Amino acid sequence: MKTTKHFDYIVNRIASAKINADSLASGIGHHGIEGEIREIAAKECIEPFITQSYQCGTGKVIDSFQGLSDQLDLIIYHRKVAPPILVGRDLGLYPVECVRYVFEIKSTLSSREVRDANKKFRSVNNLLSFPRRESDGSVKGGALPATVLLAFNSDITSSEIDRYKKHTQDEHPPCTVLCVLGKGYWYYNAASKDWYGLEANSDFPPFFEFGMFITGLMNTLSSEETAIRPFSPGVYINVDDVMQSTLKKSGK
């Protein structure tokens, strides 16, 4: 099977990153450090393929109603709509309107790790992006970031998507993209309420599933470069609320 230069570059990066991460994490005896090694490796394999307007970071996602997500391993965001509050070079609080992808990165995927990722993704799905007030006074939100569960290894030999469905009782799954190296790649289509993708097997080149994921990522970011929805970021700085509250207290 003949592959392109781009495909070879993508799978060679993830193959090398996996070897190095496995070697560094082996016998380290600290779950947190092992996780950070995988997060760095994943970022090095994803960041080269994001388009110009987007950047990678880590931290939490926020909304204009003071909603706050759990800590997330990797966030792909842009600065066209609303700037993040960066605590460090890559650590910050990211307005949900500027976030396109959030990741949980697992060293070895297990049932426990699936549940942990779902919990964190639910905290993102509870946020309100591009809020609009309806005629009945209720507030409705717009599109939310894609949620990606990326794992370097797995503790089972059977189907990963079957396991994910088994441990996910939500009407709509908190995770919308599942990629497990050596096991497969799947994405959830909300319109059809079904999963699409493939199980990895020996008929495909190594890490073909990661190549599929990067293809989807690049296509999505490229198509949205010039179609980012307008938004007024001033709602994150509630000067009007503060002023009205102050005037009310002073009786003016």
C-alpha positions as CSV (number, residue, x, y, z in Angstrom):
1,M,0.0,0.0,0.0
2,K,1.6,3.3,-1.2
3,T,1.3,6.2,1.3
4,T,1.9,9.9,0.8
5,K,4.7,12.0,2.4
6,H,2.2,13.6,4.7
7,F,0.9,10.3,5.9
8,D,4.3,9.0,6.5
9,Y,5.3,12.1,8.4
10,I,2.2,11.8,10.7
11,V,2.6,8.2,11.6
12,N,6.4,8.4,11.9
13,R,5.9,11.2,14.5
14,I,3.4,9.3,16.6
15,A,5.5,6.0,16.3
16,S,8.6,7.8,17.5
17,A,6.7,9.7,20.3
18,K,5.1,6.5,21.5
19,I,8.5,4.7,21.7
20,N,10.1,7.6,23.6
21,A,7.1,8.1,25.9
22,D,6.9,4.3,26.7
23,S,10.7,4.3,27.4
24,L,10.6,7.4,29.6
25,A,7.5,6.3,31.5
26,S,8.7,2.7,32.1
27,G,9.3,2.1,35.8
28,I,9.0,5.7,36.7
29,G,6.5,4.8,39.4
30,H,4.5,8.0,39.4
31,H,1.2,8.2,37.6
32,G,1.2,12.0,37.4
33,I,4.6,12.2,35.8
34,E,3.8,9.3,33.4
35,G,0.7,11.2,32.4
36,E,2.6,14.4,31.7
37,I,5.1,12.5,29.5
38,R,2.2,11.3,27.4
39,E,0.6,14.8,27.2
40,I,3.9,16.3,26.0
41,A,4.3,13.5,23.4
42,A,0.7,13.9,22.2
43,K,1.1,17.7,21.9
44,E,4.3,17.2,19.8
45,C,2.3,15.0,17.4
46,I,-0.7,17.2,17.1
47,E,0.6,20.8,17.2
48,P,2.4,20.6,13.8
49,F,-0.9,19.9,12.1
50,I,-3.1,22.7,13.4
51,T,-3.7,25.7,11.1
52,Q,-2.4,29.2,11.6
53,S,-5.1,30.7,13.8
54,Y,-5.0,27.9,16.3
55,Q,-2.7,27.1,19.2
56,C,-2.3,24.4,21.8
57,G,-2.6,24.9,25.6
58,T,-3.7,23.3,28.8
59,G,-5.9,24.3,31.6
60,K,-9.7,24.9,32.0
61,V,-12.5,26.1,29.7
62,I,-14.8,28.8,31.0
63,D,-18.0,30.5,29.8
64,S,-19.5,34.0,30.3
65,F,-21.7,32.8,33.1
66,Q,-18.7,31.9,35.3
67,G,-19.0,28.2,34.4
68,L,-15.7,26.3,34.7
69,S,-14.6,22.9,33.3
70,D,-12.4,20.4,35.0
71,Q,-8.6,20.6,34.2
72,L,-8.0,19.3,30.7
73,D,-4.8,17.8,29.3
74,L,-4.8,19.6,25.9
75,I,-6.8,22.4,24.4
76,I,-6.8,23.6,20.8
77,Y,-8.0,27.2,20.7
78,H,-7.8,30.4,18.7
79,R,-7.6,34.1,19.6
80,K,-10.0,35.5,16.9
81,V,-13.1,35.5,19.0
82,A,-12.1,35.9,22.7
83,P,-8.6,35.9,24.2
84,P,-7.7,33.4,26.9
85,I,-6.3,34.3,30.3
86,L,-2.9,32.8,30.2
87,V,-1.3,32.0,33.6
88,G,1.8,30.7,31.9
89,R,3.0,30.2,28.3
90,D,0.6,27.3,27.7
91,L,-1.5,27.2,30.9
92,G,-4.7,29.2,31.1
93,L,-8.5,29.8,31.3
94,Y,-10.0,29.6,27.8
95,P,-13.4,31.1,26.9
96,V,-15.5,28.3,25.4
97,E,-16.2,30.3,22.2
98,C,-12.5,30.2,21.3
99,V,-12.0,26.5,22.0
100,R,-12.4,23.9,19.1
101,Y,-11.0,20.7,20.6
102,V,-10.3,19.4,24.2
103,F,-8.3,16.3,24.9
104,E,-7.9,13.8,27.6
105,I,-4.7,11.8,27.0
106,K,-4.3,8.4,28.7
107,S,-1.2,6.3,29.1
108,T,-3.2,3.0,29.2
109,L,-7.0,3.1,28.6
110,S,-9.0,1.3,31.2
111,S,-12.6,1.3,32.3
112,R,-11.6,3.7,35.1
113,E,-9.9,6.0,32.7
114,V,-13.0,6.0,30.4
115,R,-15.2,7.1,33.3
116,D,-12.6,9.8,34.3
117,A,-12.5,11.2,30.8
118,N,-16.3,11.2,30.6
119,K,-16.5,13.2,33.9
120,K,-14.1,15.8,32.5
121,F,-15.9,16.0,29.2
122,R,-19.3,16.5,30.9
123,S,-17.8,19.5,32.7
124,V,-17.1,21.0,29.2
125,N,-20.6,20.0,27.8
126,N,-22.2,21.9,30.8
127,L,-20.8,25.2,29.5
128,L,-22.8,27.7,27.4
129,S,-21.1,29.0,24.3
130,F,-22.4,31.8,22.1
131,P,-25.4,32.3,24.6
132,R,-28.6,33.8,23.3
133,R,-31.7,34.7,25.2
134,E,-35.0,33.2,23.9
135,S,-38.4,34.9,23.9
136,D,-39.4,32.9,27.0
137,G,-36.4,34.3,28.9
138,S,-34.3,31.1,28.8
139,V,-30.7,31.1,27.6
140,K,-29.6,28.7,24.9
141,G,-26.0,27.9,24.0
142,G,-24.3,27.2,20.7
143,A,-21.8,24.6,19.5
144,L,-19.3,23.2,22.0
145,P,-15.7,21.9,21.5
146,A,-15.1,18.4,20.2
147,T,-14.0,16.1,23.0
148,V,-11.2,13.7,22.2
149,L,-10.1,10.7,24.2
150,L,-6.6,9.7,23.0
151,A,-4.8,6.7,24.5
152,F,-1.3,5.4,23.9
153,N,-2.1,1.9,25.1
154,S,-5.1,-0.3,26.2
155,D,-5.7,-2.9,28.9
156,I,-8.0,-5.0,26.7
157,T,-7.7,-6.8,23.4
158,S,-11.4,-6.5,22.5
159,S,-13.2,-3.6,20.9
160,E,-12.5,-0.2,22.4
161,I,-15.7,1.4,21.0
162,D,-17.8,-1.4,22.5
163,R,-16.2,-0.8,25.9
164,Y,-16.8,2.9,25.6
165,K,-20.5,2.5,24.8
166,K,-20.8,0.0,27.8
167,H,-19.4,2.6,30.2
168,T,-21.4,5.5,28.8
169,Q,-25.0,5.8,29.7
170,D,-25.5,9.5,28.5
171,E,-28.1,10.3,25.8
172,H,-25.2,11.9,23.9
173,P,-21.7,10.6,24.7
174,P,-19.4,13.1,26.5
175,C,-16.6,11.9,24.2
176,T,-17.1,12.7,20.5
177,V,-13.7,11.3,19.2
178,L,-12.0,8.1,20.4
179,C,-8.5,7.2,19.2
180,V,-6.5,4.4,20.8
181,L,-3.1,3.7,19.2
182,G,-3.0,0.2,17.7
183,K,-6.7,-0.3,18.4
184,G,-8.8,2.1,16.3
185,Y,-10.4,5.5,15.6
186,W,-14.1,6.5,15.9
187,Y,-16.1,9.7,15.9
188,Y,-19.7,10.4,17.0
189,N,-22.2,11.9,14.6
190,A,-24.8,13.8,16.6
191,A,-27.3,13.9,13.7
192,S,-27.4,10.1,13.2
193,K,-26.6,9.4,16.9
194,D,-24.1,6.8,15.8
195,W,-20.4,6.1,15.9
196,Y,-18.2,5.8,12.7
197,G,-14.7,4.6,12.3
198,L,-12.6,1.5,12.2
199,E,-10.8,-1.2,14.2
200,A,-7.1,-1.3,13.5
201,N,-5.8,-4.5,12.0
202,S,-2.8,-5.9,10.1
203,D,-4.2,-4.9,6.7
204,F,-3.6,-1.2,7.5
205,P,-0.2,0.5,8.1
206,P,0.9,0.9,11.7
207,F,-0.9,3.9,13.4
208,F,-3.3,4.3,10.5
209,E,-5.9,5.2,13.1
210,F,-3.8,8.3,14.2
211,G,-3.5,9.3,10.6
212,M,-7.3,9.2,10.3
213,F,-7.7,11.4,13.4
214,I,-5.2,14.0,12.1
215,T,-6.9,14.0,8.8
216,G,-10.2,14.9,10.5
217,L,-8.5,17.5,12.7
218,M,-6.8,19.2,9.8
219,N,-10.0,19.2,7.6
220,T,-12.1,20.7,10.5
221,L,-9.6,23.4,11.4
222,S,-8.9,24.4,7.8
223,S,-12.6,24.7,7.0
224,E,-13.2,26.9,10.0
225,E,-10.3,29.3,9.5
226,T,-12.5,31.8,7.6
227,A,-15.8,30.8,9.1
228,I,-15.4,31.5,12.8
229,R,-18.6,32.7,14.3
230,P,-18.7,36.4,15.4
231,F,-18.9,37.0,19.1
232,S,-18.7,39.9,21.6
233,P,-16.0,38.9,24.1
234,G,-16.8,41.9,26.3
235,V,-19.4,39.7,28.1
236,Y,-16.5,38.1,29.9
237,I,-15.7,41.5,31.5
238,N,-19.0,42.3,33.2
239,V,-18.5,46.0,33.5
240,D,-22.2,46.7,32.9
241,D,-23.3,44.4,35.7
242,V,-20.8,45.9,38.1
243,M,-21.9,49.5,37.1
244,Q,-25.6,48.7,37.5
245,S,-25.0,47.0,40.8
246,T,-23.0,50.0,42.1
247,L,-25.5,52.5,40.9
248,K,-28.3,50.5,42.5
249,K,-26.5,50.4,45.8
250,S,-25.8,54.1,45.7
251,G,-29.5,54.8,44.8
252,K,-28.6,56.6,41.6
